[in-house]
Amino acid sequence: MVSARDGLPRVGLPHIVRGKYTTPHAAVCKELISHYPLGPDGRLTKVARKVSIMLRNLRIDELSSTQPFLSPTVSGTAKVAKRNTVAFTDALDMAVKAGKATLVAENLHPREVDALFVSHTTSWRSPGIGVALCKALELRPDVSLTELGNAACAGGGLGLVHAFQYLKAFPDRTVLVVVTEKLTTAIHRKSTLEPMEKVYGGLFSDTAIACIVSTSRRPGLVIEHADEYLVPESEDRYCGTLADVGIRFVSDDQAPFVAREVMPVIRDKLRAHGRRTPDWLVLHPGSHMILDKMAIGLGIDPDENGMTRASHQSVLTGNKGGAAVLDVIRLKYASPPEPGMEGLLLGLGPGVRVPYAFCRWSDGR
């Protein structure tokens, strides 16, 4: 790692670990629809037909899971205790692999990490996954550990916001950000009258991702300002609850329109900081539809081969929850903007919490 520091937090190349089982989305859709009993006429019920259409409209290629898709803790009938144990174990395994890969790539010894920000929502245990991760990565006993235990899809963005604020206070330190989620634990083999709950089962992938944030000069993404916004009266837009079958992820009828509530605020914040329309984007890839609405809300062409290309590319392998924003950054490194170009990073998660960052792409000087 380059040792010279200039006080500006820089995000290194994220390293991703996916669930080891890959299922074509067509097979996922077929399985999820099979959870609904046929109607008296031997055909799909109205709800099942609606779910089928919504699943296919997701335009996803494949999903990854840490367990086989038809296993008890994915599309099976395992109850909350078993699902929780498997989710914790699998998420920790992915996090360790992502964290170690990041440290090796950055040529960092574990004891050089000063702070760990880890986001994980899909299991519960006390002490949390952060303590287990510190042990597995052999971080120092005095490492500053912050666990984002219910950030869900906002986790990656919030991790970067916290890293930015931490480095503003301690510019000579090094931060490791990790997000790990076994989102397929939210799939249950039961019919539901709420179509979106089943559709989310056809959207989520199991993923861990990690990156280093520090003020060391290096080419790549520089964060110039970062903060978060909480959409008023939006607790029910997206929410996770616990039931006897495990985690349930649901949303209200206003969830598809959340961009209308968020993007005007972000435009105002851009203007308040003297920023023009961004030259490049890192948007939370919740779905192709949400990405289009976010781009339009910024006054940007939603062309999937344009400024939102990396986000659309990420969602082809599923919504990765809190890891998704970091995955888009990873893809940006593969096809980076020109040095000096201004960018916008925007997360989105239950709350509705909106972590955001005004960025610039650097050539390392």
C-alpha positions as a Markdown table, in Angstrom:
| # | Residue | x | y | z |
|---|---|---|---|---|
| 1 | Met | 0.0 | 0.0 | 0.0 |
| 2 | Val | 1.2 | 3.5 | -0.8 |
| 3 | Ser | 2.2 | 5.1 | 2.5 |
| 4 | Ala | 1.8 | 8.9 | 1.7 |
| 5 | Arg | -1.5 | 10.2 | 3.1 |
| 6 | Asp | -3.4 | 13.4 | 2.2 |
| 7 | Gly | -6.4 | 13.3 | 4.6 |
| 8 | Leu | -8.9 | 12.2 | 1.9 |
| 9 | Pro | -10.6 | 8.9 | 2.6 |
| 10 | Arg | -10.0 | 6.5 | -0.4 |
| 11 | Val | -11.9 | 3.3 | -1.0 |
| 12 | Gly | -9.8 | 0.4 | -2.2 |
| 13 | Leu | -10.9 | -2.3 | -4.6 |
| 14 | Pro | -13.6 | -4.4 | -2.8 |
| 15 | His | -13.2 | -8.2 | -2.8 |
| 16 | Ile | -16.4 | -10.3 | -3.1 |
| 17 | Val | -17.3 | -13.9 | -2.0 |
| 18 | Arg | -20.5 | -15.4 | -3.3 |
| 19 | Gly | -22.5 | -18.3 | -2.0 |
| 20 | Lys | -21.0 | -21.4 | -3.6 |
| 21 | Tyr | -24.2 | -22.7 | -5.1 |
| 22 | Thr | -25.5 | -21.0 | -8.2 |
| 23 | Thr | -29.1 | -21.4 | -9.4 |
| 24 | Pro | -30.4 | -20.1 | -12.8 |
| 25 | His | -33.2 | -17.6 | -12.2 |
| 26 | Ala | -35.7 | -19.6 | -14.2 |
| 27 | Ala | -35.3 | -22.6 | -11.8 |
| 28 | Val | -35.7 | -20.2 | -8.8 |
| 29 | Cys | -38.9 | -18.9 | -10.3 |
| 30 | Lys | -40.2 | -22.4 | -10.9 |
| 31 | Glu | -39.5 | -23.4 | -7.3 |
| 32 | Leu | -41.0 | -20.4 | -5.7 |
| 33 | Ile | -44.3 | -20.7 | -7.7 |
| 34 | Ser | -44.5 | -24.3 | -6.7 |
| 35 | His | -45.0 | -23.1 | -3.1 |
| 36 | Tyr | -48.5 | -22.2 | -4.1 |
| 37 | Pro | -51.2 | -24.9 | -4.3 |
| 38 | Leu | -53.2 | -25.0 | -7.5 |
| 39 | Gly | -56.7 | -23.6 | -7.5 |
| 40 | Pro | -59.8 | -25.8 | -7.8 |
| 41 | Asp | -59.6 | -25.7 | -11.6 |
| 42 | Gly | -56.0 | -27.1 | -11.5 |
| 43 | Arg | -54.5 | -23.8 | -12.5 |
| 44 | Leu | -52.4 | -21.2 | -10.7 |
| 45 | Thr | -54.3 | -19.0 | -8.4 |
| 46 | Lys | -54.5 | -15.2 | -9.1 |
| 47 | Val | -51.9 | -14.5 | -6.5 |
| 48 | Ala | -49.5 | -17.2 | -7.9 |
| 49 | Arg | -49.9 | -15.8 | -11.4 |
| 50 | Lys | -49.1 | -12.3 | -10.2 |
| 51 | Val | -46.0 | -13.6 | -8.3 |
| 52 | Ser | -44.9 | -15.4 | -11.5 |
| 53 | Ile | -45.1 | -12.3 | -13.6 |
| 54 | Met | -43.3 | -10.2 | -11.0 |
| 55 | Leu | -40.5 | -12.7 | -10.7 |
| 56 | Arg | -39.9 | -12.9 | -14.4 |
| 57 | Asn | -39.9 | -9.1 | -14.7 |
| 58 | Leu | -36.9 | -8.9 | -12.3 |
| 59 | Arg | -34.6 | -9.8 | -15.3 |
| 60 | Ile | -32.1 | -11.6 | -13.2 |
| 61 | Asp | -29.7 | -14.3 | -14.6 |
| 62 | Glu | -28.8 | -16.3 | -11.6 |
| 63 | Leu | -28.7 | -16.3 | -7.8 |
| 64 | Ser | -26.0 | -17.5 | -5.4 |
| 65 | Ser | -26.7 | -19.3 | -2.1 |
| 66 | Thr | -24.4 | -20.7 | 0.6 |
| 67 | Gln | -26.7 | -23.8 | 0.7 |
| 68 | Pro | -28.4 | -25.7 | -2.1 |
| 69 | Phe | -31.5 | -23.8 | -3.2 |
| 70 | Leu | -33.8 | -26.7 | -2.3 |
| 71 | Ser | -32.2 | -27.3 | 1.1 |
| 72 | Pro | -34.2 | -26.9 | 4.3 |
| 73 | Thr | -32.7 | -23.5 | 5.2 |
| 74 | Val | -33.4 | -22.0 | 1.8 |
| 75 | Ser | -36.5 | -23.1 | 0.0 |
| 76 | Gly | -37.3 | -25.7 | 2.6 |
| 77 | Thr | -39.2 | -25.9 | 5.9 |
| 78 | Ala | -36.5 | -25.3 | 8.5 |
| 79 | Lys | -37.6 | -23.2 | 11.4 |
| 80 | Val | -36.1 | -20.0 | 12.9 |
| 81 | Ala | -33.5 | -21.7 | 15.2 |
| 82 | Lys | -31.9 | -23.8 | 12.4 |
| 83 | Arg | -32.0 | -21.0 | 9.9 |
| 84 | Asn | -30.4 | -18.6 | 12.3 |
| 85 | Thr | -27.5 | -21.0 | 13.1 |
| 86 | Val | -26.8 | -21.7 | 9.4 |
| 87 | Ala | -27.1 | -18.0 | 8.5 |
| 88 | Phe | -24.6 | -17.0 | 11.1 |
| 89 | Thr | -22.1 | -19.8 | 10.3 |
| 90 | Asp | -22.3 | -19.2 | 6.6 |
| 91 | Ala | -22.2 | -15.5 | 6.8 |
| 92 | Leu | -19.1 | -15.6 | 9.0 |
| 93 | Asp | -17.4 | -18.1 | 6.6 |
| 94 | Met | -18.0 | -15.7 | 3.7 |
| 95 | Ala | -16.9 | -12.7 | 5.7 |
| 96 | Val | -13.6 | -14.3 | 6.8 |
| 97 | Lys | -12.8 | -15.2 | 3.2 |
| 98 | Ala | -13.6 | -11.7 | 1.9 |
| 99 | Gly | -11.7 | -10.1 | 4.7 |
| 100 | Lys | -8.6 | -12.3 | 4.2 |
| 101 | Ala | -8.6 | -11.8 | 0.5 |
| 102 | Thr | -8.8 | -8.0 | 1.0 |
| 103 | Leu | -5.9 | -7.9 | 3.4 |
| 104 | Val | -3.7 | -10.1 | 1.1 |
| 105 | Ala | -4.5 | -7.9 | -1.9 |
| 106 | Glu | -3.7 | -4.7 | 0.1 |
| 107 | Asn | -0.5 | -6.2 | 1.4 |
| 108 | Leu | -1.7 | -5.5 | 4.9 |
| 109 | His | -1.0 | -7.5 | 8.1 |
| 110 | Pro | -4.2 | -7.9 | 10.2 |
| 111 | Arg | -2.6 | -5.9 | 13.0 |
| 112 | Glu | -2.4 | -2.9 | 10.8 |
| 113 | Val | -6.2 | -2.6 | 10.8 |
| 114 | Asp | -7.3 | 0.0 | 13.3 |
| 115 | Ala | -11.1 | -0.1 | 12.8 |
| 116 | Leu | -13.6 | -2.7 | 11.6 |
| 117 | Phe | -17.1 | -1.7 | 10.4 |
| 118 | Val | -19.2 | -4.8 | 9.7 |
| 119 | Ser | -22.8 | -5.0 | 8.6 |
| 120 | His | -24.8 | -8.2 | 9.0 |
| 121 | Thr | -28.6 | -8.4 | 9.4 |
| 122 | Thr | -29.6 | -12.0 | 8.5 |
| 123 | Ser | -28.9 | -13.7 | 11.8 |
| 124 | Trp | -28.8 | -12.8 | 15.4 |
| 125 | Arg | -26.3 | -13.8 | 18.1 |
| 126 | Ser | -24.7 | -12.0 | 21.0 |
| 127 | Pro | -21.8 | -11.3 | 20.8 |
| 128 | Gly | -22.3 | -10.5 | 17.2 |
| 129 | Ile | -20.6 | -11.6 | 14.0 |
| 130 | Gly | -18.1 | -8.7 | 14.4 |
| 131 | Val | -16.4 | -10.3 | 17.4 |
| 132 | Ala | -16.1 | -13.6 | 15.7 |
| 133 | Leu | -14.7 | -11.9 | 12.6 |
| 134 | Cys | -12.1 | -10.0 | 14.7 |
| 135 | Lys | -10.9 | -13.4 | 16.1 |
| 136 | Ala | -10.9 | -15.2 | 12.7 |
| 137 | Leu | -9.0 | -12.4 | 11.0 |
| 138 | Glu | -6.6 | -12.1 | 14.0 |
| 139 | Leu | -7.2 | -8.3 | 14.4 |
| 140 | Arg | -5.7 | -6.5 | 17.4 |
| 141 | Pro | -7.5 | -6.6 | 20.7 |
| 142 | Asp | -7.8 | -2.8 | 20.6 |
| 143 | Val | -9.3 | -2.6 | 17.1 |
| 144 | Ser | -12.3 | -0.2 | 17.0 |
| 145 | Leu | -15.3 | -2.5 | 16.2 |
| 146 | Thr | -18.6 | -1.1 | 15.0 |
| 147 | Glu | -21.4 | -3.6 | 14.1 |
| 148 | Leu | -24.3 | -2.4 | 12.0 |
| 149 | Gly | -26.7 | -5.1 | 13.1 |
| 150 | Asn | -29.9 | -4.0 | 11.3 |
| 151 | Ala | -28.8 | -1.8 | 8.4 |
| 152 | Ala | -29.6 | -4.5 | 5.8 |
| 153 | Cys | -29.4 | -3.1 | 2.3 |
| 154 | Ala | -28.0 | 0.2 | 3.6 |
| 155 | Gly | -25.1 | -1.6 | 5.3 |
| 156 | Gly | -22.4 | -1.1 | 2.7 |
| 157 | Gly | -23.1 | 2.6 | 2.2 |
| 158 | Leu | -23.4 | 3.2 | 6.0 |
| 159 | Gly | -20.0 | 1.4 | 6.5 |
| 160 | Leu | -18.4 | 3.8 | 4.1 |
| 161 | Val | -20.1 | 6.8 | 5.8 |
| 162 | His | -18.8 | 5.6 | 9.2 |
| 163 | Ala | -15.3 | 5.0 | 7.7 |
| 164 | Phe | -15.3 | 8.5 | 6.2 |
| 165 | Gln | -16.3 | 10.1 | 9.6 |
| 166 | Tyr | -13.8 | 7.9 | 11.5 |
| 167 | Leu | -10.9 | 8.9 | 9.2 |
| 168 | Lys | -11.8 | 12.5 | 9.5 |
| 169 | Ala | -11.1 | 12.2 | 13.2 |
| 170 | Phe | -8.1 | 9.8 | 12.8 |
| 171 | Pro | -6.6 | 10.4 | 9.4 |
| 172 | Asp | -3.6 | 8.2 | 10.0 |
| 173 | Arg | -5.6 | 5.0 | 10.6 |
| 174 | Thr | -6.8 | 2.2 | 8.4 |
| 175 | Val | -10.4 | 0.9 | 8.2 |
| 176 | Leu | -11.7 | -2.4 | 7.1 |
| 177 | Val | -15.4 | -2.4 | 5.9 |
| 178 | Val | -17.1 | -5.8 | 5.6 |
| 179 | Val | -20.7 | -6.7 | 4.7 |
| 180 | Thr | -21.9 | -10.3 | 4.8 |
| 181 | Glu | -25.5 | -11.5 | 4.3 |
| 182 | Lys | -27.2 | -14.8 | 3.9 |
| 183 | Leu | -30.3 | -13.3 | 2.3 |
| 184 | Thr | -31.7 | -16.6 | 1.1 |
| 185 | Thr | -32.7 | -17.4 | 4.7 |
| 186 | Ala | -35.7 | -15.2 | 3.9 |
| 187 | Ile | -37.1 | -17.7 | 1.5 |
| 188 | His | -39.7 | -20.1 | 3.0 |
| 189 | Arg | -41.6 | -23.0 | 1.5 |
| 190 | Lys | -45.1 | -21.6 | 2.2 |
| 191 | Ser | -47.6 | -19.7 | 0.1 |
| 192 | Thr | -48.2 | -16.1 | 1.1 |
| 193 | Leu | -50.9 | -13.7 | 0.1 |
| 194 | Glu | -48.3 | -10.9 | 0.0 |
| 195 | Pro | -46.7 | -11.2 | -3.5 |
| 196 | Met | -43.7 | -9.0 | -2.7 |
| 197 | Glu | -42.6 | -11.3 | 0.2 |
| 198 | Lys | -42.3 | -14.2 | -2.3 |
| 199 | Val | -40.7 | -11.9 | -5.0 |
| 200 | Tyr | -37.9 | -10.9 | -2.6 |
| 201 | Gly | -37.1 | -14.6 | -2.5 |
| 202 | Gly | -36.4 | -14.5 | -6.2 |
| 203 | Leu | -34.3 | -11.4 | -5.9 |
| 204 | Phe | -31.7 | -12.0 | -3.1 |
| 205 | Ser | -28.2 | -13.6 | -3.3 |
| 206 | Asp | -25.9 | -14.6 | -0.5 |
| 207 | Thr | -22.7 | -12.5 | -0.5 |
| 208 | Ala | -19.9 | -11.1 | 1.5 |
| 209 | Ile | -17.6 | -8.2 | 0.4 |
| 210 | Ala | -14.8 | -6.3 | 2.0 |
| 211 | Cys | -12.6 | -3.3 | 1.3 |
| 212 | Ile | -10.0 | -1.1 | 2.9 |
| 213 | Val | -10.7 | 2.6 | 3.4 |
| 214 | Ser | -7.7 | 4.9 | 4.3 |
| 215 | Thr | -6.2 | 8.2 | 3.5 |
| 216 | Ser | -3.2 | 6.6 | 1.7 |
| 217 | Arg | -2.8 | 8.1 | -1.8 |
| 218 | Arg | -3.9 | 5.6 | -4.4 |
| 219 | Pro | -5.8 | 5.6 | -7.7 |
| 220 | Gly | -9.5 | 5.0 | -7.3 |
| 221 | Leu | -12.5 | 6.3 | -5.4 |
| 222 | Val | -12.0 | 9.3 | -3.1 |
| 223 | Ile | -14.8 | 10.3 | -0.7 |
| 224 | Glu | -15.0 | 14.1 | -0.4 |
| 225 | His | -18.2 | 14.2 | 1.7 |
| 226 | Ala | -20.4 | 11.5 | 3.2 |
| 227 | Asp | -23.5 | 11.5 | 5.4 |
| 228 | Glu | -26.9 | 9.8 | 5.6 |
| 229 | Tyr | -30.6 | 10.8 | 5.4 |
| 230 | Leu | -33.6 | 9.2 | 7.1 |
| 231 | Val | -36.8 | 9.5 | 5.1 |
| 232 | Pro | -39.6 | 10.7 | 7.4 |
| 233 | Glu | -42.5 | 8.4 | 8.2 |
| 234 | Ser | -41.0 | 5.5 | 6.1 |
| 235 | Glu | -40.5 | 2.7 | 8.6 |
| 236 | Asp | -42.8 | 0.4 | 6.7 |
| 237 | Arg | -41.4 | 1.0 | 3.2 |
| 238 | Tyr | -39.1 | -2.0 | 3.7 |
| 239 | Cys | -38.8 | -4.0 | 6.9 |
| 240 | Gly | -37.6 | -7.3 | 8.2 |
| 241 | Thr | -39.5 | -9.2 | 10.9 |
| 242 | Leu | -38.9 | -12.5 | 12.8 |
| 243 | Ala | -41.5 | -15.3 | 12.6 |
| 244 | Asp | -41.5 | -19.0 | 13.5 |
| 245 | Val | -40.3 | -19.7 | 9.9 |
| 246 | Gly | -37.4 | -17.3 | 10.3 |
| 247 | Ile | -36.8 | -13.8 | 8.8 |
| 248 | Arg | -39.6 | -12.3 | 6.7 |
| 249 | Phe | -38.8 | -9.4 | 4.5 |
| 250 | Val | -41.8 | -7.3 | 3.5 |
| 251 | Ser | -42.6 | -3.8 | 2.1 |
| 252 | Asp | -45.6 | -1.5 | 1.8 |
| 253 | Asp | -47.4 | -0.3 | -1.3 |
| 254 | Gln | -45.3 | 2.9 | -1.4 |
| 255 | Ala | -41.9 | 1.0 | -1.7 |
| 256 | Pro | -41.8 | 1.1 | -5.5 |
| 257 | Phe | -42.0 | 4.9 | -5.3 |
| 258 | Val | -39.3 | 5.6 | -2.7 |
| 259 | Ala | -37.1 | 7.3 | -5.3 |
| 260 | Arg | -39.7 | 10.1 | -5.4 |
| 261 | Glu | -39.0 | 10.7 | -1.7 |
| 262 | Val | -35.2 | 10.4 | -1.9 |
| 263 | Met | -33.9 | 11.9 | -5.1 |
| 264 | Pro | -35.2 | 15.5 | -4.6 |
| 265 | Val | -33.4 | 15.5 | -1.3 |
| 266 | Ile | -30.1 | 14.3 | -2.8 |
| 267 | Arg | -30.4 | 16.8 | -5.6 |
| 268 | Asp | -30.7 | 19.6 | -3.0 |
| 269 | Lys | -27.7 | 18.2 | -1.1 |
| 270 | Leu | -25.6 | 18.2 | -4.3 |
| 271 | Arg | -26.4 | 21.8 | -4.9 |
| 272 | Ala | -25.8 | 22.8 | -1.3 |
| 273 | His | -22.2 | 21.4 | -1.6 |
| 274 | Gly | -21.6 | 23.1 | -5.0 |
| 275 | Arg | -21.8 | 19.9 | -6.9 |
| 276 | Arg | -23.1 | 19.5 | -10.5 |
| 277 | Thr | -24.9 | 16.5 | -11.9 |
| 278 | Pro | -22.6 | 13.6 | -11.3 |
| 279 | Asp | -20.3 | 12.3 | -14.0 |
| 280 | Trp | -20.6 | 8.7 | -12.7 |
| 281 | Leu | -22.9 | 6.8 | -10.3 |
| 282 | Val | -22.7 | 4.1 | -7.7 |
| 283 | Leu | -26.4 | 3.4 | -7.0 |
| 284 | His | -27.8 | 0.6 | -4.8 |
| 285 | Pro | -28.9 | -2.1 | -7.3 |
| 286 | Gly | -32.1 | -3.1 | -5.6 |
| 287 | Ser | -33.7 | -3.9 | -8.9 |
| 288 | His | -33.5 | -2.7 | -12.5 |
| 289 | Met | -36.8 | -0.8 | -12.0 |
| 290 | Ile | -35.5 | 1.0 | -8.9 |
| 291 | Leu | -32.3 | 1.9 | -10.6 |
| 292 | Asp | -34.2 | 3.5 | -13.5 |
| 293 | Lys | -36.3 | 5.6 | -11.1 |
| 294 | Met | -33.2 | 6.7 | -9.2 |
| 295 | Ala | -31.4 | 7.8 | -12.4 |
| 296 | Ile | -34.5 | 9.7 | -13.6 |
| 297 | Gly | -34.8 | 11.4 | -10.3 |
| 298 | Leu | -31.3 | 12.8 | -10.8 |
| 299 | Gly | -32.1 | 13.9 | -14.3 |
| 300 | Ile | -29.9 | 11.3 | -15.8 |
| 301 | Asp | -30.7 | 9.0 | -18.7 |
| 302 | Pro | -31.6 | 5.6 | -17.3 |
| 303 | Asp | -29.9 | 3.8 | -20.2 |
| 304 | Glu | -28.6 | 0.5 | -18.8 |
| 305 | Asn | -25.5 | 0.9 | -20.8 |
| 306 | Gly | -24.9 | 4.4 | -19.6 |
| 307 | Met | -24.0 | 5.8 | -16.2 |
| 308 | Thr | -26.0 | 3.1 | -14.3 |
| 309 | Arg | -24.3 | 0.2 | -16.2 |
| 310 | Ala | -22.3 | -1.1 | -13.2 |
| 311 | Ser | -25.4 | -1.1 | -11.0 |
| 312 | His | -27.5 | -2.9 | -13.6 |
| 313 | Gln | -24.6 | -5.4 | -14.1 |
| 314 | Ser | -24.5 | -6.2 | -10.4 |
| 315 | Val | -28.3 | -6.9 | -10.1 |
| 316 | Leu | -28.0 | -9.5 | -12.9 |
| 317 | Thr | -26.7 | -11.8 | -10.2 |
| 318 | Gly | -29.2 | -10.7 | -7.6 |
| 319 | Asn | -29.7 | -8.0 | -5.0 |
| 320 | Lys | -26.8 | -8.5 | -2.6 |
| 321 | Gly | -28.3 | -6.4 | 0.2 |
| 322 | Gly | -25.8 | -4.3 | 2.0 |
| 323 | Ala | -23.0 | -5.7 | -0.1 |
| 324 | Ala | -24.5 | -4.4 | -3.3 |
| 325 | Val | -23.1 | -0.9 | -3.3 |
| 326 | Leu | -19.6 | -2.2 | -2.7 |
| 327 | Asp | -20.1 | -4.7 | -5.5 |
| 328 | Val | -20.9 | -1.7 | -7.8 |
| 329 | Ile | -17.7 | -0.1 | -6.7 |
| 330 | Arg | -15.8 | -3.3 | -7.5 |
| 331 | Leu | -17.3 | -3.2 | -11.0 |
| 332 | Lys | -16.4 | 0.5 | -11.3 |
| 333 | Tyr | -12.7 | -0.4 | -10.7 |
| 334 | Ala | -12.9 | -2.7 | -13.8 |
| 335 | Ser | -14.0 | 0.2 | -16.0 |
| 336 | Pro | -13.1 | 3.3 | -14.1 |
| 337 | Pro | -14.1 | 6.9 | -14.8 |
| 338 | Glu | -11.6 | 9.4 | -16.0 |
| 339 | Pro | -9.5 | 11.0 | -13.2 |
| 340 | Gly | -11.1 | 14.1 | -11.7 |
| 341 | Met | -14.7 | 13.1 | -12.6 |
| 342 | Glu | -17.2 | 13.7 | -9.8 |
| 343 | Gly | -19.4 | 10.8 | -8.7 |
| 344 | Leu | -22.4 | 10.1 | -6.4 |
| 345 | Leu | -22.6 | 7.0 | -4.2 |
| 346 | Leu | -26.1 | 6.3 | -2.9 |
| 347 | Gly | -27.3 | 3.4 | -0.7 |
| 348 | Leu | -30.9 | 2.5 | 0.2 |
| 349 | Gly | -32.2 | 0.4 | 3.0 |
| 350 | Pro | -34.9 | -0.1 | 5.6 |
| 351 | Gly | -35.8 | 2.9 | 7.6 |
| 352 | Val | -35.7 | 4.3 | 4.9 |
| 353 | Arg | -32.0 | 5.0 | 5.5 |
| 354 | Val | -30.1 | 6.6 | 2.7 |
| 355 | Pro | -26.3 | 6.7 | 3.1 |
| 356 | Tyr | -24.7 | 8.9 | 0.4 |
| 357 | Ala | -21.2 | 10.1 | -0.6 |
| 358 | Phe | -19.9 | 12.8 | -3.0 |
| 359 | Cys | -16.9 | 11.3 | -4.6 |
| 360 | Arg | -14.2 | 11.9 | -7.1 |
| 361 | Trp | -12.1 | 9.4 | -9.2 |
| 362 | Ser | -8.4 | 9.9 | -8.6 |
| 363 | Asp | -5.3 | 8.9 | -10.5 |
| 364 | Gly | -3.5 | 8.6 | -7.2 |
| 365 | Arg | -1.7 | 11.9 | -7.1 |
